[in-house]
Amino acid sequence: EQTKVMREEAELERKNARISVLPSVWLSTYIDTADGEAYYKIALTNKGLGPAVIERFDVSYHDQPVYSWDELARKMAAQIGSEKSFEEEFLRSSRSPVSPGLMLEAGAMTYPIEVDDSSERDGIRLLLRGSLDMRISVCYCSLYGDCFRTELFQRPQEIDACETVEKPFISHGFFRN
């Protein structure tokens, strides 16, 4: 009888240990056009108790995968018919890597892309107009291997594992003209 109680206590402690390091990653956008200054940011925030290990970061436009922010800008420009085609130039922005293996600490926030007035007004307009047809999802795991998938403005859903991707999204880049 005592052995059974000890086993149950040990199981409860293991569950508690897992919960105490559970990450909760949320994707959101920050958009502002007030005071004559405009910006568009995509944010990744860990609102959980423990670190999140990012395994996948996927972006698609009209249900077709894209593999970089510049490719996204080109596809949006072609679809929307913007002043700039982004064929010859890059989307001027600052970008933070969200490559597989990135550890996002509890309470941490990173911006996979930030576009502002000083860098690319056309880019902001393009992202604002095209973002309804853009989908972003992130797959991440806890230190104990509990995995979750989340999309823009959606609650993380627990899944068995993050599938590996043959061609990862290249989120980082250079601030270029």
N, C-alpha and C positions, 0 to 999 in steps of 0.2 A: 504494500500500500504506500509506504513512504517513498519507495523507488518511483512509483507512478507520479506522485506529487512532485518529486524532484525533476522528473522528465518534463512535466507540464510547466514548471517554473523556468527550466532551461529554455524551452520552446518560446515561452513568453518573452524572456530576455533577448533571444535571437530576433524575434519579431520587433521588439522595441528598438534594438540596435539598428535594424534595417530602416525603420521609420525615422529614426533620429538623423539619418543621413540622406533622406529622400529629397531629390531635387524636384523642382517644378518650373520648367522653362516656358516662358510665354513670348510670343512674337507680336509685335505691334508696330504701328507707323506713327510718326510724329510729323504733322504738317502744320505750317504756319505761314500766313501771307499778310500778317498784320504789320503795321508801322512801316510799310514800304519794303520790308525785308521778308524774303520767302525762304523756306527750307523744307526739305523732304528727307526724313530719316526712317530707316527700318531698324528697330531695336529688338534685341534678344536679351531677356531678363530672366535670371534665375531667382524665383520667389520662394524657393524651397528651403529646406533645412541643411542640405548637403550639396557638395559639388556635382555638376552634371558633366559627363563626358560626351561631347558632341560626336556622333557617329556619321550623321548625314545631314546635309543642307541642300534642299532641292528647290529649284525655281522653275515654274512653267508659265507659258503665255499662250492663251487659247488652247490649253491642254497639251501643248507641245513643250518638251523639256528644253530649257536653255542652259548654257554652261558657263556664262559669265554675264556681268552687268552690261558690258558693251554689246554683247549679242542680244540681250533683252532690249536695249535702247534701239538697236537697228530694227528688230522685229516690230517694236511698238511704232517706230517712225514710219515703217513701210505700211503698216495697217492703218495708222491714224492720219497719215499724210501731213507730217509736221514740216515746219520751215527747214529744219535740219534733218538730214537723212542718217547721220552718224555712220555713214559708210566709210568715209575717209578719216574721220576723227574719233576720238574716244570720248566717253561720257566723263566729263571732268567732275571728279568727286573724291571724297576720302572714303577708304574702304578698310574694314578690319576683317582679318581672316576668320572664317568659321569652318576651318578644315577639319576632317576627321581626326579625332584625338584631342581637340581643343578642350581644355577643362575650364568650365565656367563655374567659379566659386559661388557659394550661397550668397545672395544679395548683389551679385555682380551683374553688370549690364554692358553689352557691346553693341556697336552699330555696324552691321555688315556693309551698309552704304549710307553716306550722308551727302546730300547735294544741297548747296546753298547759292544764294544770289551771286556771291563773289566768284563762284566757280562755273555755274551753268544754269542760267535762267531757263533756257530751252529744255534742259534736262528735267528740271522741276515740272514744267508744264507737261512734258511728255509722260513722266511718271504719274502725275495726277490724273491725266486723261486715260492712261492705259492700265492703271492699277486695278480697275474692276475686273479685268480679264487676266490678271496675274495671280498665281498661286505660289505660296512659299510654305514649305514644310520642313520641320527639323525632327530628327530622330536622335535621342540621347539616352544614356544609361546612368544609373547610380553606381557607386563604388561596389555595390553588391551584385551588379549585373541586372537590376530591375530596369527594363527599358520602356520608353514612352515615345509617342509620336504626337507632335502638335502642329497646328496650322495657324496662320494669321488670325488673331482674335478668337481662337478656339481653345477650349480646355484640353490639356494633355490627356491622351488616352494610353493606358497601359497595353503593351504588346509583348509578344514572346521574345523578340530580338530585332535589332536593326539589320536589315539586309545590306550586304555590301554593294557598292555601286561601282560599275565598270569605269564610268567617266564622271569623276566628281566635279561639282560646281566650283569654279575658281572665283572665290569671293574677294580675295585680295587683289590689289592692282596698284598702279601708280597714278599719281595726280598728273595727268598729261593733257596737252592740247589736242 
